[in-house]
Amino acid sequence: MSKAPHTPVDTLQHMSPARAAQVADVSRWTIMRAIKSHELLASRDNRNQWRITPDALEAWRAHTVRTPLNLHTPHTQEIIAELREKLAAETARADVAEAILAHERKALATIETDRDSWRAMAEKLADRPRRSWWPWSRS
């Protein structure tokens, strides 16, 4: 008659933090933080390893972990509509600012072209031999 391996009863009913993290669909570090802050009830076994009961994990999950069903508040649609309106207003403001900027860039290009033509005329005049306008003076 073969003897079944000895498995303590509490091992079947308790989970390690890693297993609890898998069940709760969170990270192991989240479980450990919850244990250390006493949000999640856990005890240590004879090997000084944390053990968590399924009931304690479920109570913690119901209190802490947000599921897709309770992620959205009843006002979510109102908030989304409000954010869309703000986005539309900001987009319109950005379009106006871009139009003003384009106009200013065009004006700047015109001014720079005008400046360059005046500079070219001034350099031409400066390079010409100097003539006197007065008939009695000689250069």
GUTORSE-103368 format. One line per field, with one value per residue (C-alpha): residue in three letters; x, y, z. Coordinates in pm, 1 decimal. Each point is the difference from the previous one (the first is absolute). Last residue first. Layout:
BEGIN
marmar <- c(ALA, ...) $
c1 <- c(X, ...) $
c2 <- c(Y, ...) $
c3 <- c(Z, ...) $
# end
This chain:
BEGIN
marmar <- c(SER, ARG, SER, TRP, PRO, TRP, TRP, SER, ARG, ARG, PRO, ARG, ASP, ALA, LEU, LYS, GLU, ALA, MET, ALA, ARG, TRP, SER, ASP, ARG, ASP, THR, GLU, ILE, THR, ALA, LEU, ALA, LYS, ARG, GLU, HIS, ALA, LEU, ILE, ALA, GLU, ALA, VAL, ASP, ALA, ARG, ALA, THR, GLU, ALA, ALA, LEU, LYS, GLU, ARG, LEU, GLU, ALA, ILE, ILE, GLU, GLN, THR, HIS, PRO, THR, HIS, LEU, ASN, LEU, PRO, THR, ARG, VAL, THR, HIS, ALA, ARG, TRP, ALA, GLU, LEU, ALA, ASP, PRO, THR, ILE, ARG, TRP, GLN, ASN, ARG, ASN, ASP, ARG, SER, ALA, LEU, LEU, GLU, HIS, SER, LYS, ILE, ALA, ARG, MET, ILE, THR, TRP, ARG, SER, VAL, ASP, ALA, VAL, GLN, ALA, ALA, ARG, ALA, PRO, SER, MET, HIS, GLN, LEU, THR, ASP, VAL, PRO, THR, HIS, PRO, ALA, LYS, SER, MET) $
c1 <- c(3763.2, -43.3, -220.2, -124.0, -282.3, -156.3, -154.3, 327.1, 58.7, 101.0, 80.3, -276.4, 53.2, -209.3, -288.6, -3.3, 22.8, -296.0, -204.3, 77.0, -96.4, -328.0, -72.7, 87.7, -224.8, -293.3, 51.1, 22.1, -319.9, -184.0, 123.5, -111.0, -345.7, -29.7, 114.0, -254.9, -280.5, 102.8, 13.1, -346.2, -135.0, 174.5, -147.3, -348.0, 41.7, 128.5, -302.6, -230.3, 181.4, -31.1, -375.3, -39.1, 204.5, -209.1, -318.3, 147.1, 94.1, -356.0, -141.3, 244.3, -90.2, -370.3, 56.7, 204.0, -257.1, -116.7, 359.9, 202.0, 257.0, -267.2, -74.6, 359.4, 112.2, 164.0, 197.9, -44.2, -309.0, -124.0, 357.4, 79.3, -309.9, 83.8, 357.1, -113.4, -251.4, 260.9, 228.2, 347.4, 323.6, 328.2, 311.5, 175.0, 60.3, -243.7, -267.8, -41.9, -339.5, -190.7, -278.3, 16.7, -23.8, 256.2, 242.6, 262.0, -251.9, -132.4, 355.7, 79.7, -308.4, 87.9, 357.1, -129.8, -164.9, -374.8, -240.7, -164.3, 56.5, 350.4, 90.5, -138.2, 225.1, 305.7, -100.7, -26.8, -344.7, -184.5, -275.3, 201.4, 295.2, -235.1, -81.4, 362.8, 105.5, 151.7, 77.6, -249.3, 108.2, 24.1, -156.4) $
c2 <- c(11527.7, 347.5, 265.4, 299.3, -186.1, -122.2, -344.0, -168.0, -338.0, -295.0, -316.6, -252.2, -269.3, 175.3, 51.0, -366.9, -101.8, 223.0, -142.1, -360.3, 85.8, 150.3, -317.8, -218.1, 200.0, -31.0, -376.0, -22.2, 203.9, -222.9, -315.2, 146.3, 75.5, -359.9, -133.0, 222.1, -129.3, -361.9, 66.6, 153.8, -303.9, -237.5, 187.9, -22.1, -375.0, -44.0, 184.2, -224.8, -308.9, 132.3, 45.6, -348.7, -153.8, 179.3, -130.6, -353.4, 26.0, 95.6, -289.7, -242.1, 135.8, -40.3, -355.8, -86.4, 133.3, -344.0, -79.0, -231.6, -231.6, -199.3, -246.6, -19.1, -117.6, 223.4, -178.0, 146.4, -98.0, -291.7, -113.1, 15.9, -203.1, -250.8, -35.9, -47.0, -265.2, -178.7, -23.1, 147.0, -163.2, 187.0, -205.8, -31.9, -373.6, -85.0, 211.6, 375.1, 164.8, 221.0, 256.4, 250.9, 370.2, -46.9, 247.6, -276.1, -244.2, 251.2, 91.0, -371.0, -54.2, 300.0, -129.5, -333.5, 184.8, 5.0, -241.9, -96.5, -372.2, 53.6, 231.2, -253.1, -262.3, 221.3, 99.7, -369.0, -146.4, -169.3, -261.6, -286.6, 84.4, 9.5, -369.6, -105.4, -220.9, -339.2, -198.4, -277.9, -340.6, -289.7, -326.8) $
c3 <- c(-5554.5, -117.9, 152.2, -197.8, -176.0, 316.4, -22.9, 63.0, -124.6, 211.6, -180.1, 49.7, 268.4, 267.3, -239.2, -94.2, 366.0, 84.3, -287.2, 108.8, 359.4, -117.9, -199.7, 300.6, 230.6, -240.6, -24.4, 381.5, 36.8, -246.1, 177.7, 332.8, -137.9, -125.5, 337.7, 175.1, -221.4, 61.1, 375.6, -5.3, -187.8, 244.3, 297.6, -152.9, -54.4, 357.6, 135.6, -203.7, 131.3, 355.1, -43.9, -152.8, 282.6, 260.4, -163.0, -12.7, 367.9, 92.4, -201.6, 168.3, 343.3, -70.0, -126.5, 310.3, 244.2, 114.6, 94.9, -212.6, 155.8, 182.5, -278.2, -126.1, 343.2, 253.6, 269.5, 345.5, 199.0, -206.6, -55.3, 372.4, 90.6, -274.2, 125.3, 359.2, -109.3, -213.0, 301.8, -24.6, 109.8, 41.6, 45.5, 336.1, -55.4, 279.8, -172.6, 1.6, 0.2, -238.2, 21.2, -282.1, 85.6, 276.6, -163.1, -27.8, -146.1, -253.4, -100.5, -45.2, -216.8, -217.7, -23.9, -125.5, -286.3, -56.5, -168.4, 331.5, -64.1, -134.1, 286.6, 249.6, -158.8, 42.5, 354.1, 93.5, 31.7, 284.0, -4.9, -141.8, 223.0, 301.9, -43.0, 18.3, -286.3, 86.4, -309.7, -63.5, 136.5, -232.7, 107.8) $
# end
